[in-house]
Amino acid sequence: MIQAVLFDLDGTILDTNELIIQSFLHTFDWDTPEPVTRERIIPNMGRPLHEQMADFSGREQVEDLIMKYRAFNITRHDELVTAFPHVPETLAQLREAGVKLGVVTSKIRKTTEMGLKLTGIIGYFDSIVTVEDVEQPKPHGEGILRALRELGVDASSALMVGDSHYDIEAARNAGVSSVGVAWSLKGVEYLRRYEPAHVIDDIRELLPITGIGGESNA
């Protein structure tokens, strides 16, 4: 029986995809060494913001770009963020069955909590680990291990659910089984290359995977 399920945030339980893309396009409304397009943004989603800004700009000092990104991101946040289908009721069922829930994200705490509160799901989580809470973000396993300590659960009894290889590799590095979500903008074939234990088409498939009735599909 799975005792805890950890979730990535962006692109996994919250549909922040358009907000992220628009925030980058707004930030890089100037000529960069290589044009910052949707096609370039999407494969990088899931990385720490500082790393993306440095790569896209070709600069080492990017604090001004991060400030510009976050100002736009916060202004447009409530307009562009929603929960993916069936997320609230699935979280409720997991909690009712005694499964502990956590979030492990490469976002800062302010915008993490904004999204969770906006969609009404913040109360389901007993652990929220953001990029500000770790020294080494995903794909390092530090954030997952911290969440497990806070939840009081062993790695062998937990799942990590995410939409990118950063999540799958972080799970592997922490000794946790991983679940890839087929609604990732990066595509299912991309996810399968990193060999998650399961790939799900609907978040409700987590219920049988965690042992809460039904049949599970890897």
Buried (B, 14 or more C-beta within 10 A) or exposed (E): EBBBBBBBBBBBBBBBBBBBBBBBBBBBEEEBEEEBEEEBBBEBBBBBBBEBBBBBBEEEEBEEBBEBBBEBBBEBBEEBBBBBEBBBEBBEBBBEBEBBBBBBBBBBBEBBBBBBEBBEBBEBBBBBBBBEBBEEBBBBBBBBBBBBEBBEBEBEBBBBBBBBBBBBBBBBBBBBBBBBBBBBBBEBEBBEEBEBBBBBEEBBBBBBBBEBEEEEEE
